[in-house]
């Protein structure tokens, strides 16, 4: 949940210079409420590139973005007396988003990343513009950015325009109190003067991939935690089903199928299961040669997702190093048009991650279903109920999980394969990267809930297995079980109101507390 608050004077500081910012910087500002500051090297570079824009603005020849209209209207040369109006009109007309407001962390990431690009000196804006963005972030003022409006080409135009509008003292924003106010009132209360935009500055504020990139960075951070969580819940389920951990042996992974993610997931599961008294009993009362795919192939599926995540991180790091604007001011002083604002590189990996999240949730649901089916759970009661028939146990928890899995399959349909031409066919191929990012956020949230249901079922199954004390859990899975109980995830017993248990499990997963509890036993997991 987004928390609106002022940025404390003693909050951590992220300084933006000419060098690249990191994913950790983005997370610190977007989620950690860090303060931002523009370094002297960046201010000097911005001043130098602005001098070049001022020189071009004084020339009689038209220069795109400086003395012309935009998009399909770029054919018109704008006279000097109308250029300030041109910038105001650009921002006002492009702030055309609709729908509910996006989350505070998304808007803070969006603004921070745009400020980072301005600070690169490649956009030609005055230092004042970037410094005002920093002041707004530090004052805890968050522009109201709407859900719909970006096609992910020419950047996230509408979302960034809603932010630029606030720099001008117009539009709406959330204050530190979380309430919506006219932006001019909030700026005045914070002692921030609105910016009168000059040549090119309106365009530079809105022509970037910052929204989709910010959401990608946050999704990567969330998925890194969820992939580790999935290894933990898969190990708990394997143990509860009396499976074999021999398939996790290192020699069966990197040496003969060298996918890095697969080896990491197998190693995680093996570490979590170390010392278990329940694994390896697949040849006992109901002998089976091999465990089902959802158990045996858990490292292969989660590992493929991990490798997809690694590729997405590479793309994010490249984009963090970019200065996306059109036109750009090159180090030699030339001002050149380009197509770097196209969101395809980011949109593709956003879609790839939605596919990986959907499949990871799908295999988790299959493991949960196996725990609840007495014909396949190797001695566990039907639906892990106390008195099956009188009690339904976790039957409907699996229904909820299945509904989430189904939704994630729909959300895995790529957005980036679509394109709707705009701007009188000037922008005739767009990336839909913002849409890919929005649906990925929902898919990641759903995945956390899916894993929370598996955690709830696996914990109850392990508790049932060890109720007589005849068998012992692995120390790490025992720690996971204890963390679940401490968090409020109830154990075996008669039916009760189940939603609070699932909500507690969801919080345990989303907060990272489950991983932390297990790592106290295993040491750091991948």
C-alpha positions in Angstrom: 0.0 0.0 0.0 1.3 3.4 -0.9 2.0 5.7 2.0 1.8 9.5 1.5 4.2 11.4 3.7 6.6 14.2 3.7 10.3 13.3 3.0 12.1 13.6 6.3 15.1 16.0 6.4 17.3 13.1 7.6 16.0 10.6 5.0 18.7 8.9 2.9 20.0 11.0 0.1 20.3 9.9 -3.6 22.5 12.2 -5.6 22.0 12.3 -9.3 25.1 13.2 -11.4 26.2 12.6 -14.9 26.9 8.9 -14.0 24.2 6.3 -14.2 21.7 5.8 -11.4 21.0 2.3 -10.2 18.0 0.2 -9.6 18.6 0.6 -5.9 18.5 4.4 -6.3 15.1 4.1 -8.0 13.7 1.9 -5.2 15.1 4.2 -2.5 13.3 7.2 -4.0 10.1 5.4 -5.1 9.6 3.2 -2.1 12.0 4.3 0.6 11.1 8.0 0.4 14.7 9.0 -0.1 15.6 12.6 -0.7 17.2 13.5 -4.1 19.8 16.0 -5.0 21.4 17.0 -8.3 25.2 17.0 -8.3 27.4 19.9 -9.4 28.7 18.0 -12.4 25.2 17.4 -13.7 24.2 21.1 -13.2 27.3 22.2 -15.2 26.5 19.8 -18.0 22.9 21.0 -18.1 23.9 24.6 -18.3 26.3 23.9 -21.2 23.7 22.0 -23.2 21.1 24.7 -22.5 23.4 27.3 -24.0 23.4 25.3 -27.2 19.5 25.2 -27.2 19.4 29.0 -26.6 21.7 29.5 -29.6 19.5 27.3 -31.9 16.4 29.1 -30.7 17.9 32.4 -31.9 18.5 31.1 -35.4 16.0 31.7 -38.1 15.9 28.1 -39.4 13.4 25.8 -37.7 14.7 23.2 -35.3 12.4 20.3 -34.2 11.4 20.6 -30.6 13.0 24.0 -30.2 11.2 26.2 -32.7 8.6 23.9 -34.3 5.4 22.2 -33.4 5.5 18.5 -32.4 4.6 15.1 -33.9 2.4 15.6 -37.0 2.5 19.3 -36.3 6.3 19.6 -36.6 6.0 21.3 -40.0 5.1 24.6 -38.4 7.8 27.1 -37.5 6.9 28.8 -34.2 7.9 32.4 -33.8 9.8 33.4 -30.6 6.9 35.3 -29.0 4.8 32.1 -29.1 7.3 29.5 -27.8 6.5 29.8 -24.1 2.9 29.3 -25.0 3.9 26.4 -27.2 5.5 24.6 -24.2 2.5 25.4 -21.9 0.1 24.2 -24.6 2.1 21.0 -25.1 2.0 20.0 -21.5 -1.6 21.0 -20.9 -2.9 19.2 -24.0 -0.8 16.0 -23.4 -2.0 15.8 -19.8 -5.0 13.8 -21.0 -4.9 10.7 -18.9 -8.1 9.0 -17.7 -9.0 6.4 -15.1 -7.9 5.9 -11.5 -4.6 7.4 -10.2 -1.6 5.1 -10.3 0.3 4.2 -7.2 2.5 6.8 -5.4 5.6 4.7 -5.9 5.0 4.6 -9.6 4.7 8.4 -9.9 7.8 8.9 -7.7 9.8 6.5 -9.9 8.5 8.2 -13.0 9.6 11.7 -11.8 12.9 10.5 -10.5 13.9 8.8 -13.7 12.8 11.8 -15.8 14.9 14.0 -13.5 17.8 11.6 -14.0 17.6 12.1 -17.8 17.4 15.8 -17.5 20.5 15.8 -15.3 22.4 13.9 -18.0 22.7 17.2 -20.0 21.4 15.5 -23.2 18.0 17.2 -23.1 18.9 20.9 -23.2 16.8 22.0 -20.3 17.9 24.5 -17.7 19.1 23.3 -14.3 16.2 25.0 -12.7 13.8 22.5 -14.2 15.5 19.5 -12.8 16.0 21.2 -9.4 12.3 22.0 -9.2 11.5 18.3 -9.9 13.9 17.4 -7.0 12.2 19.9 -4.7 8.7 18.5 -5.5 9.9 15.0 -4.7 11.6 16.1 -1.5 8.4 18.0 -0.4 6.4 14.8 -0.6 4.2 16.2 -3.4 3.0 13.5 -5.8 1.3 14.5 -9.1 -2.0 12.7 -9.9 -1.1 10.4 -12.8 -3.9 8.5 -14.5 -4.0 4.8 -15.4 -4.6 5.3 -19.1 -3.0 7.6 -21.6 0.4 6.1 -22.6 1.0 4.1 -25.8 4.7 3.6 -24.8 6.0 5.5 -27.8 7.3 9.0 -27.8 7.6 7.8 -24.3 5.0 7.8 -21.6 3.5 11.1 -22.8 0.3 11.5 -20.8 1.7 10.3 -17.5 4.8 12.5 -17.8 2.6 15.4 -18.8 0.6 15.2 -15.7 3.9 15.5 -13.8 5.1 18.4 -15.9 1.8 20.2 -15.3 2.5 20.2 -11.6 5.9 21.8 -12.2 4.0 24.6 -13.9 1.9 24.9 -10.8 -1.2 23.5 -12.5 -3.2 20.3 -12.3 -3.7 18.1 -9.3 -1.3 16.4 -6.8 -1.3 14.6 -3.5 0.2 16.4 -0.6 2.2 14.9 2.2 -1.1 14.3 3.9 -2.3 12.0 1.2 -5.1 14.3 0.2 -5.6 15.6 -3.4 -5.1 19.3 -3.8 -4.6 21.8 -6.6 -0.9 21.7 -7.4 -0.4 25.4 -7.1 -1.5 25.4 -3.5 0.9 22.6 -2.6 3.8 24.2 -4.3 3.1 27.5 -2.6 2.9 25.8 0.8 6.2 24.1 0.2 7.9 27.4 -1.0 8.4 26.0 -4.5 8.1 28.5 -7.4 6.3 27.1 -10.5 8.5 26.9 -13.6 7.8 29.0 -16.7 8.9 26.5 -19.4 11.2 27.8 -22.2 12.1 26.3 -25.6 12.2 22.5 -25.7 11.6 22.1 -22.0 8.0 21.0 -22.2 9.0 18.3 -24.7 12.0 17.2 -22.7 9.8 16.7 -19.6 7.4 14.3 -21.4 9.4 12.4 -24.0 10.7 9.3 -22.1 10.2 5.7 -21.1 10.4 6.5 -17.4 7.0 5.2 -16.3 7.4 1.7 -17.8 11.1 1.6 -16.7 10.2 2.5 -13.1 7.6 -0.2 -13.0 10.0 -2.7 -14.5 12.6 -1.9 -11.8 10.1 -2.4 -9.1 8.7 -5.6 -10.6 12.2 -7.1 -10.8 12.8 -6.4 -7.1 9.4 -8.0 -6.2 10.0 -11.0 -8.5 13.5 -11.6 -7.1 11.8 -12.1 -3.7 8.9 -14.2 -5.0 11.2 -16.6 -6.9 13.1 -17.3 -3.7 9.7 -17.7 -1.9 8.6 -20.1 -4.6 11.7 -22.3 -4.0 10.8 -22.3 -0.3 7.1 -23.3 -0.7 8.1 -25.9 -3.3 10.5 -27.4 -0.9 7.8 -27.4 1.9 5.4 -29.2 -0.5 8.0 -31.7 -1.6 8.6 -32.5 2.1 4.9 -32.7 3.0 4.4 -35.1 0.1 7.2 -37.4 1.3 9.1 -36.7 -2.0 12.7 -37.2 -2.8 15.3 -34.5 -2.8 17.7 -36.5 -4.9 16.5 -34.7 -8.0 17.9 -31.5 -6.5 21.5 -32.8 -6.4 23.9 -30.2 -8.0 25.3 -32.7 -10.5 21.9 -33.0 -12.1 21.7 -29.3 -13.0 24.6 -27.1 -14.1 26.9 -29.9 -15.2 24.4 -31.4 -17.6 21.9 -28.6 -18.3 23.7 -25.4 -17.7 20.9 -22.9 -17.2 22.0 -20.7 -14.3 18.5 -20.1 -12.8 17.7 -23.8 -12.7 20.9 -24.5 -10.6 20.1 -21.7 -8.3 16.5 -22.9 -7.6 17.6 -26.5 -7.1 20.3 -25.3 -4.6 17.7 -23.2 -2.8 15.4 -26.1 -2.4 18.1 -28.5 -1.3 19.3 -26.0 1.3 15.7 -25.6 2.7 15.3 -29.4 2.9 18.6 -30.1 4.6 18.1 -32.3 7.6 14.5 -33.4 6.8 13.2 -36.6 8.3 10.3 -36.7 5.8 12.1 -36.7 2.4 13.1 -39.9 0.7 10.1 -41.9 1.7 8.7 -42.2 -1.8 9.4 -45.9 -1.7 7.5 -46.6 1.5 3.8 -47.5 1.9 2.8 -46.3 -1.6 6.0 -46.7 -3.7 6.5 -44.4 -6.6 9.5 -44.2 -8.8 9.4 -40.4 -9.4 7.5 -37.4 -8.0 5.0 -35.6 -10.2 6.3 -32.9 -12.5 5.0 -30.0 -10.3 7.5 -31.3 -7.7 10.3 -32.8 -9.7 10.5 -30.0 -12.3 10.1 -27.1 -9.8 13.7 -26.0 -10.4 13.4 -26.2 -14.1 10.3 -24.0 -14.2 11.4 -21.5 -11.5 14.9 -21.5 -13.0 13.6 -20.5 -16.4 11.8 -17.6 -14.8 15.0 -16.7 -13.0 16.9 -16.5 -16.3 14.1 -14.4 -17.8 14.4 -12.1 -14.7 18.2 -11.9 -15.3 17.6 -10.8 -18.9 15.1 -8.2 -17.8 17.6 -6.8 -15.3 20.1 -6.4 -18.1 17.6 -4.5 -20.1 16.7 -2.3 -17.1 20.3 -1.5 -16.4 20.8 -0.5 -20.0 17.8 1.7 -19.9 18.9 3.3 -16.6 22.1 4.2 -18.4 20.2 5.9 -21.3 19.2 9.5 -21.8 15.9 9.1 -23.6 14.7 12.3 -25.3 14.0 13.6 -28.8 15.8 15.6 -30.0 19.0 15.2 -27.9 22.0 17.4 -27.4 25.1 15.4 -28.2 28.4 16.0 -26.5 29.8 17.7 -29.6 26.9 20.3 -29.5 24.8 18.8 -32.3 21.0 18.6 -31.7 19.7 15.5 -33.4 16.3 13.8 -33.8 16.1 10.1 -32.9 13.7 7.3 -32.1 15.1 6.3 -28.7 11.8 7.1 -27.0 10.3 3.9 -28.4 9.5 1.5 -25.6 10.0 -1.8 -27.4 13.1 -3.0 -25.4 11.3 -2.4 -22.1 7.9 -3.6 -23.3 9.2 -6.9 -24.4 10.8 -7.8 -21.0 7.7 -6.6 -19.1 5.7 -9.1 -21.2 8.3 -11.8 -20.7 8.1 -11.4 -16.9 4.3 -11.6 -17.0 4.6 -15.0 -18.7 7.2 -16.2 -16.2 5.0 -15.0 -13.3 1.9 -16.8 -14.8 3.8 -20.1 -15.1 5.3 -19.9 -11.7 1.9 -19.4 -10.2 0.5 -22.2 -12.3 3.0 -24.8 -11.1 2.4 -23.6 -7.5 -1.3 -24.2 -7.8 -0.7 -27.7 -9.1 1.4 -28.5 -6.0 -1.3 -27.1 -3.8 -4.0 -29.2 -5.4 -1.8 -32.3 -4.9 -1.6 -31.6 -1.2 -5.4 -31.4 -0.9 -6.2 -34.5 -3.0 -6.2 -37.6 -0.7 -5.6 -39.9 -3.7 -2.3 -38.2 -4.5 -1.1 -36.8 -1.2 0.3 -40.0 0.2 -1.7 -40.2 3.5 -2.8 -36.7 4.1 -6.5 -36.1 4.8 -8.8 -34.8 2.1 -8.4 -31.0 1.7 -6.2 -31.1 4.9 -9.5 -31.0 6.8 -9.9 -32.0 10.4 -13.0 -34.1 9.7 -13.4 -34.3 6.0 -17.1 -34.1 5.0 -18.0 -32.1 8.1 -15.0 -29.8 7.5 -13.9 -28.5 4.0 -10.4 -27.6 5.1 -8.5 -25.7 2.4 -10.8 -26.7 -0.5 -11.9 -23.1 -1.3 -8.5 -21.6 -0.7 -7.4 -23.6 -3.7 -10.4 -22.2 -5.6 -9.1 -18.7 -4.8 -5.7 -19.7 -5.9 -7.0 -21.2 -9.2 -8.9 -17.9 -9.9 -5.7 -15.9 -9.4 -3.8 -18.4 -11.7 -6.4 -18.0 -14.3 -6.2 -14.2 -14.2 -2.5 -14.3 -14.5 -2.8 -16.4 -17.6 -4.9 -13.6 -19.1 -2.5 -11.0 -18.0 0.3 -13.0 -19.7 -1.1 -12.1 -23.1 1.6 -9.7 -24.5 0.7 -6.1 -24.8 3.8 -5.4 -26.9 2.5 -7.3 -29.9 -0.2 -4.6 -30.3 0.1 -1.2 -32.0 -2.5 1.5 -32.7 -1.2 4.3 -34.9 -1.5 7.8 -33.5 -0.7 11.5 -34.3 -2.1 11.4 -37.8 0.1 8.3 -38.6 3.3 10.1 -37.7 3.6 7.7 -34.7 2.5 4.7 -36.7 4.1 2.0 -34.6 3.9 2.1 -30.8 5.1 -0.3 -28.0 2.2 -0.4 -25.5 5.0 -0.7 -22.9 3.0 1.2 -20.2 0.1 -1.3 -20.6 2.6 -4.1 -20.3 3.9 -2.6 -17.1 0.5 -2.0 -15.6 -0.6 -5.6 -16.1 2.7 -7.0 -14.9 2.2 -5.1 -11.6 -1.1 -7.0 -11.2 0.4 -10.3 -12.1 3.2 -9.9 -9.5 0.6 -9.1 -6.8 -1.4 -12.1 -7.8 1.7 -14.3 -7.8 2.4 -13.3 -4.2 -1.2 -14.4 -3.2 -0.8 -17.7 -5.1 2.4 -18.5 -3.2 0.7 -17.5 0.0 -2.0 -20.2 -0.6 0.7 -22.8 -1.2 2.5 -21.7 1.9 -0.8 -22.1 3.9 -1.4 -25.6 2.6 2.2 -26.8 2.9 2.5 -25.5 6.4 -0.7 -27.3 7.5 0.4 -30.5 5.7 3.7 -30.4 7.5 2.0 -29.9 10.8 -0.2 -32.9 10.2 2.8 -35.0 9.2 4.6 -34.3 12.4 1.7 -34.2 14.9 2.8 -37.5 16.5 6.4 -36.5 16.7 7.5 -39.6 14.8 9.1 -37.5 12.0 11.1 -34.3 12.0 11.0 -31.4 9.7 14.0 -29.8 8.1 15.2 -27.0 10.3 14.5 -24.4 7.5 10.9 -25.7 6.8 10.3 -25.7 10.6 11.4 -22.1 10.6 8.9 -21.3 7.8 6.1 -23.1 9.6 6.9 -21.2 12.8 7.0 -17.9 10.9 3.6 -18.7 9.4 2.1 -19.4 12.8 3.6 -16.3 14.3 2.2 -14.2 11.5 -1.3 -15.4 12.1 -1.6 -18.2 9.6 -3.6 -20.8 11.5 -2.8 -24.5 11.7 -4.8 -27.7 11.4 -8.1 -28.0 13.1 -11.8 -27.4 12.7 -13.0 -25.1 10.0 -12.8 -21.4 10.7 -13.1 -18.1 8.9 -10.2 -18.6 6.5 -9.7 -15.2 4.8 -7.7 -13.8 7.7 -5.3 -16.7 7.5 -4.7 -16.2 3.8 -4.3 -12.4 4.3 -1.6 -13.1 7.0 0.2 -15.5 4.6 0.0 -12.9 1.8 1.6 -10.3 4.1 4.3 -12.8 5.2 5.2 -13.4 1.5 4.9 -9.8 0.3 7.0 -8.4 3.2 9.9 -10.8 2.6 9.6 -12.0 6.2 9.2 -15.6 5.1 12.5 -15.5 3.2 14.2 -13.8 6.1 12.9 -16.5 8.6 14.2 -19.3 6.4 17.6 -17.6 5.7 18.2 -17.4 9.4 18.7 -21.2 9.1 20.0 -21.7 5.7 22.1 -18.6 5.2 21.5 -16.4 2.1 19.4 -18.0 -0.6 19.6 -16.9 -4.2 
